[in-house]
Amino acid sequence: MVEAVQFVDTEESILELSELGLDPVRIDYADADSPILKIKTLEGLMIATKGDYIIKGVQGEFYPCKPDVFAETYEEAEYLNILDSI
């Protein structure tokens, strides 16, 4: 199971990325029509474009994933709050 946030360049998305643990959230606006998210990964600096998913791996690492690959690889899991069942 992994945690992921889709990068869509909105305040909400940026806040979700920050809450996921991506720090800093670095967006490059050199091309205002196509901002890119720069992510420091275990393999070095990687780039995510709008629509890409940012995945937090099991060891706290981050990496981008294209939406089509994400959809084929992962499925949404329901969040179960164990305290709700007590």
C-alpha positions as CSV (number, residue, x, y, z in Angstrom):
1,M,0.0,0.0,0.0
2,V,1.3,3.5,-0.9
3,E,0.1,7.0,-0.4
4,A,-0.1,9.3,-3.4
5,V,-1.3,12.8,-4.4
6,Q,-2.0,13.9,-7.9
7,F,-0.2,17.1,-8.9
8,V,-2.6,19.6,-10.4
9,D,-1.0,22.9,-9.4
10,T,-3.7,24.1,-7.1
11,E,-3.4,25.3,-3.5
12,E,-5.2,22.2,-2.3
13,S,-2.8,19.9,-4.3
14,I,0.2,21.7,-2.9
15,L,-1.1,21.5,0.6
16,E,-1.8,17.7,0.1
17,L,1.8,17.2,-1.2
18,S,3.1,19.0,1.9
19,E,0.9,16.9,4.2
20,L,2.2,13.8,2.4
21,G,5.6,14.9,3.6
22,L,7.1,16.3,0.4
23,D,9.3,19.1,1.7
24,P,9.9,21.4,0.1
25,V,7.2,21.4,-2.6
26,R,9.2,23.0,-5.5
27,I,7.2,24.1,-8.5
28,D,9.0,25.6,-11.5
29,Y,6.9,28.2,-13.4
30,A,9.4,28.9,-16.1
31,D,6.7,27.9,-18.6
32,A,3.5,29.4,-17.0
33,D,1.3,27.2,-19.0
34,S,3.1,24.0,-18.0
35,P,4.4,24.2,-14.4
36,I,6.6,21.3,-13.3
37,L,7.1,19.8,-9.9
38,K,10.7,19.0,-9.0
39,I,11.1,16.0,-6.7
40,K,14.3,14.9,-5.0
41,T,14.2,11.1,-5.2
42,L,16.6,8.3,-4.3
43,E,17.7,8.3,-8.0
44,G,18.2,12.1,-8.1
45,L,16.1,15.0,-9.2
46,M,12.9,14.0,-11.1
47,I,10.3,16.1,-12.8
48,A,6.5,15.7,-12.5
49,T,4.0,17.4,-14.8
50,K,0.4,18.3,-14.2
51,G,-1.7,15.1,-13.7
52,D,1.2,13.0,-12.5
53,Y,0.9,11.2,-9.2
54,I,3.5,11.7,-6.5
55,I,3.9,8.5,-4.6
56,K,5.3,8.2,-1.1
57,G,7.1,4.8,-0.9
58,V,7.3,2.5,2.0
59,Q,10.6,4.0,3.2
60,G,9.3,7.6,3.0
61,E,10.9,8.2,-0.5
62,F,9.0,10.1,-3.2
63,Y,8.7,9.5,-6.9
64,P,6.5,10.6,-9.8
65,C,4.2,8.3,-11.7
66,K,2.3,8.9,-15.0
67,P,-1.5,8.7,-14.6
68,D,-1.9,5.8,-17.0
69,V,0.7,3.7,-15.2
70,F,-0.7,4.7,-11.8
71,A,-4.2,3.5,-12.9
72,E,-2.9,0.2,-14.1
73,T,-0.7,-0.5,-11.1
74,Y,-2.8,0.8,-8.1
75,E,-6.3,0.7,-6.9
76,E,-7.9,3.0,-4.3
77,A,-8.2,1.5,-0.9
78,E,-10.7,2.6,1.7
79,Y,-9.3,4.3,4.7
80,L,-10.3,2.4,7.8
81,N,-10.2,4.3,11.0
82,I,-9.9,1.7,13.7
83,L,-11.1,4.2,16.3
84,D,-14.4,4.4,14.5
85,S,-15.1,0.8,15.2
86,I,-14.6,1.0,19.0
